[in-house]
Structures are given as C-alpha cells and as structure tokens.
Amino acid sequence: MNCLIVDDNLIARTVLKQMVSMDPDLDLIGECENAVEAYRMVLANPIDVLFLDVEMPGMSGIELVQSLEGRRPMIIFTTGTTDYAAVAFDLNVVDFLIKPIVPARFLQAIEKARELYRNKNITVGNKEDEFIFIRDSSIVRRLKVSDILYLEAKGDYVKINVPNQVYNIHSSLKSVEQKLSPNVFLRVHRSFIVNVSKIDTVEGGTLIINNMMVPVSDAFRAALNKRMQIL
C-alpha cells in the first residue's frame, strides 16, 4: 500500500516514518508538512493510505479530506486530542490515532486499512454479464465467473484457479466469498471455495475438479451434499 505522511511537526513525521518501516506492506511515497502540498501529492500519485494530522496551519486535515472527494485515499487521522473523533466518524476514516502514537496501536490501524485494501482487489460485475474484475499484481483482469474452478486461501493471498491458469490476489478468502454468488460457489473447506458446477467426482473427503483434488472438511460436507442433490 502506497502511503503519505502529512504533519506540520517534523518529530511527528519522523516517528510515523519509523512505524511505517515496520510493515513490509507499506511503501512510503513521501511526506508533507502542510495540507496544500499533500493535496497536490495525492492528485499526482497513487496514494492508498494517508496518515493525516488534523490541526495544521492554513488548510486543516479535515478540510483536506473534504476537498479530495472522489480521489480520497484511506485516511488515518493522527492528532493530539480526541476533540475531532466525532468529525472523523462522520468522514468515515479508517482510524483515529492519538499522539503519542504507540506501535501496537499503529499496527492495529494498519490492519484495518489492509483489510479494506484487500476488498478493493476483487469487483463483481453485473449478474447479466457474470464476470468479475480482479487485480493481479499491477494488472486488472476480467474473468468470467463460469471459468472459475475453485479458490484457495494461501496466507494473505487467494489463488483463483481457472483452466490452465492460476491468478493470485491479495485478499482474504472471506472477503472474496462475500462478493461471489452463493448460487454458484460453495465453501467446502476452511481454505477452499468451489464452483459447484465444475465438480467432476466426489470420493470420501476429496473433490475432483478438472483433474485437481480439493479437500472437503466434515463441517461443510452436509451443505455440499444438499447442494449437489445427489440421487
């Protein structure tokens, strides 16, 4: 996630830079000492997370957020007072950190941003077209839902298996599942979701899909049997 630090205090910016360096998912694009400079940076660069001080000379952090509108990245407010908590809630920011910021609280805010970022990596098309868009590295791809064989969770990634190809997206399996049609896909294991129409055979605790084996856990077996309407 590309991030930008905005704070008129040099020490505060230095502390945040040290914390940003703790997380390998964060790529610091730059730092700004005022909101006007930050506004130009956001318009000129792909910023995902904005660490934004609220009280700054000239344009405040709140005014910056309001001015960004459709170009707004995820916002994490950093401030020395709780006075702006209600405003932050109204602006739907990711988190609200009180200075002095401790590492544990910083990482907690980043985890919230990370989950939101993962959710951006898969977008559902309309029901008539039956397709989804996925972000595969730096490329956005259009996939037909009917081509998807199964999905597998691997750490912080989900592997989308289609015939003769596997795509990796940075997301959680739960997030992807929420965006797929339950009429087409079914979770059969903690780490696997399958396209039911692609199942070739079932033997014991294993599905065969396109000559590939997919495990079925006991917790999902009853739902699978019901869905397959076995004669």
N, C-alpha and C positions, 0 to 999 in steps of 0.2 A: 504494500500500500504506500503510495507516494504521500508524504506529509509535509506540512509547512508550519513553522512556529511563528506566532505573532505576539510580541510582547515588547513594551517600551523599556523594560528593565533588562539590562544585559545579564545580570546574575540569574534572573528567572529563565532567560533563554538558554543559558549555559546548562542549568540544571535539567531542563527539558531535553536538550541535546544528548546529555549523558543517559537519560532514561530511554530515549528513542533508540540509542545504540544497543540497548539490552535486548531488543526484539528484532530477530532477523527478518520478520515480515515487513518492517518499516524501512522505507527509503526516504531519507531527509532531502527534500528538494531545495530547501533554503530557509532563511529566517528573515523576518521583517520587524522593524521597530515601530511601525505605525500601520493603521488600517488602510490608508490610501495606497501605500506600497503593496500591502497584501492583496488589495483588490486587483491591482494590475497583475500580480503574480498568479492569482487564481484564474484570471481570464486568459493568461498566456501559457499556462502549464496544466497538465492533467493532475490535479490535486485530489486525493481521496479523503485525507483526514486533515483537518485544520485545528491545531492547538491554539486557541484564541483567548487572549486576555480581554477582559470586559472593559475595564477602565483604562483608557489611553487618551492622550491629548488629541484634540481635533475630533476625528471620527471614532466613536466607541466601537467595541467589538459587536455589540448588539446592532448598531447601525450598519456595520459591515455585513452581518448575516442577512439583514433585511434588504440590503442593496443587491445581493447576489442572485436572489430569486432562483431561476432555473439552473444556474451554473453552480449552485451551492454544493460543496463537498460535505462530508460528515463533519460535524462540529463537536469539539470537546472544549468547553469553556474552562479557563484557568483564572481564578480570581482569589483575592484575599478576603472576601466577605461572602456571606450567604444571602445578601440582600437581593441578588438577581436570580435566585433559584426559581421563583415563580415565572419570571420572564423566560428563563431558559426552558422551562417546561412548555410554555406556550410556543416557543420556537422549535420544539421537537428536536433538541440537540441530543447527541449520543450520551454525553455525560457532563457533569459539573464538578470540577476538581477544585478543592480549597487549598490555597497555599499556606504553609509549605507543603508541597506535594510529596507523598512518600511513595517509594517504588511499588509496594503492593497495591496501593490504590490506583496508581498509573496503569499497571498491568491489567487490573480489573476493567478499567475504561477501554483499554485496547482490545480486550476480549469481546466487549460489546460491539466495537467497531468492526472487528474481524468477522463476527457472525453476520452483520449487515452486509459486509463486503462479499461474503460468500453467497449470500442470497442474490446478489447482482449478477452472478455468473451463469444463471440459467433463467431464461424468459420464455413464457409459454405463448405460443401463437393462438389464433382463434380456433374454435372447435371445428369449423368447416375445413380449414387448411390442414389441421392435425400435424403441426410441426412445432419444434422448439428451437430457440437460439441458445447456443452455449458459447462461453468464452474459453477457447482452447489456446493457452498461452496468450499471445497478443492478437489472436485471430478470432473473430466472431463467426461461428458456423451455424448454418441452418440444417437441422436434422429432422427427417420425417419420423414421427412417432412410431409408425409401423415398421421402421427399420431397426428400432432398438430391441435388442435381445434381452439384455439384463444389465443391471447396475450393481457395482460392488464398491463398498467403502474400503478405502486404504489410507489410514491415518487421516490427514487433513484434506484428502482428495477423494473424489468419486470417479471411478472408472466406468465410462459408458461404452458398453460393448455392442457394436453393430457388425454385420457380416464383414469379415476380413479387415476390421479396423477397431481400435480402442482409443477413445478420447478421455483425457484427464481434465477434470475441472476442480478448482479449489473451492470446495463446499463440503457441507456435512450431508450425509445420506438423508437425514430427517428433513433438511431444508429442501432437497430435491424432491423427496416424496410428497411434500405439501403442494408442489407445483405440477404434479403428474396426475392424470385422470385415474381415479380408483376403479373405473370401469375397464381399464386396460392393464394396469400394473398392480402387483400384489407383493407385499413383503413376505418372504419365506424364511428369512434368517435375519439375525441382528445386523449382518453386513451385506445382505443381498435383497434386491427387488427385481422381480422378473416380469417380462411381458407374457402374460398367461397364454396368449395365442401362439407363442413361439415354443411352448413346451412340447418336446417330442415324446419322451417317456419318463416315467417315474418308477424308481425302484428303491424301496426302503427309504432311506433318508437322503436320496440324491435325485435331482432332476437332470435330464439331458436336454440341452438346448443347443442346436447347431453343432453337435458333437462335443460340446463342452459340459462339464459337470458342475452343478450348482447345489450346494448343500441345503437341506430343509431341516429346520430345528423343530423339536416337538411342540414348542409354543405356537408355531404357525401352521402345523400340519392340518388341524381341523378346518381352518379357514381355507387352506388350499384345496382340500377335498370337496368342500362345499362349493367353492368357486368353479372347480373343474366339472362338477356334476357327473361324477363317474357312474357309469351304468353297471 
